[in-house]
Amino acid sequence: MTVTLGLSKCHSIMTYKIEYESASNIVTLSYSGKVDLDMRLQTVEEICSTYSDLKPLRVLIDVRDLVMDMLFGEQEAFGEYLANHYDLRHAKAAVVHKPGFNPNAVINKIAYDNGFQMAEFSSRREAEQWLLVPNQD
């Protein structure tokens, strides 16, 4: 069963959708269009407040249609925020991007370098498979 939080959330220049697949316990966050720091923070808080009971919290982040609207420093700060967020300490995130282009690269590198369990994929299927492998905690 798939549960969609709302339909799509629209914030002037950017759209995102959060879905939960109960069979796999994977939360999917899909971006479409421009995204800024405030919207990124909002989506994290929405996922954490709604799905904090999932252990581990498995999140598939689809950035294939994302247009980054964040300064370099904001991307670095957001990566650190992900790595240090209390509700994400046992989370596992798979970022799906277009082959050869990852608009989330700076965020991913900073988050990963600071201990956030994250991996990058150009295939949604591979991302889902990785998310389903048990954590090595």
CORRA-V608375 format. One record per pair of residues at least 4 apart in sequence whose ideal C-beta (glycine too) atoms are under 6 Angstrom apart, sorted by the first residue. I is the first residue (numbers start at 1). J is the second residue. If there is no record, write none. Layout:
i->I j->J
i->I j->J
This chain:
i->1 j->22
i->2 j->19
i->2 j->21
i->3 j->20
i->4 j->19
i->5 j->18
i->8 j->15
i->8 j->17
i->9 j->16
i->10 j->15
i->11 j->39
i->13 j->34
i->14 j->33
i->14 j->34
i->14 j->35
i->14 j->39
i->15 j->32
i->15 j->33
i->16 j->31
i->16 j->43
i->17 j->30
i->18 j->29
i->19 j->28
i->20 j->27
i->21 j->26
i->25 j->54
i->26 j->58
i->26 j->60
i->26 j->131
i->27 j->47
i->27 j->51
i->27 j->59
i->28 j->60
i->29 j->43
i->29 j->61
i->30 j->62
i->31 j->35
i->31 j->63
i->31 j->66
i->32 j->65
i->33 j->67
i->34 j->67
i->34 j->69
i->35 j->39
i->35 j->66
i->35 j->69
i->36 j->69
i->36 j->70
i->37 j->70
i->37 j->74
i->40 j->78
i->45 j->49
i->47 j->51
i->48 j->52
i->48 j->87
i->51 j->57
i->52 j->87
i->56 j->90
i->56 j->92
i->56 j->135
i->57 j->91
i->58 j->92
i->58 j->131
i->59 j->93
i->60 j->94
i->60 j->127
i->61 j->93
i->61 j->95
i->62 j->96
i->63 j->97
i->63 j->103
i->63 j->104
i->64 j->98
i->66 j->103
i->68 j->103
i->70 j->74
i->70 j->75
i->75 j->106
i->75 j->107
i->76 j->110
i->78 j->107
i->79 j->107
i->79 j->110
i->79 j->111
i->80 j->110
i->80 j->114
i->82 j->111
i->82 j->116
i->83 j->111
i->83 j->114
i->83 j->115
i->83 j->116
i->92 j->117
i->92 j->131
i->93 j->118
i->94 j->119
i->94 j->121
i->94 j->127
i->94 j->130
i->94 j->131
i->95 j->104
i->95 j->108
i->95 j->120
i->96 j->121
i->96 j->124
i->96 j->127
i->97 j->102
i->99 j->122
i->104 j->108
i->108 j->112
i->108 j->118
i->108 j->120
i->109 j->113
i->111 j->116
i->111 j->118
i->112 j->116
i->112 j->118
i->119 j->130
i->121 j->126
i->121 j->127
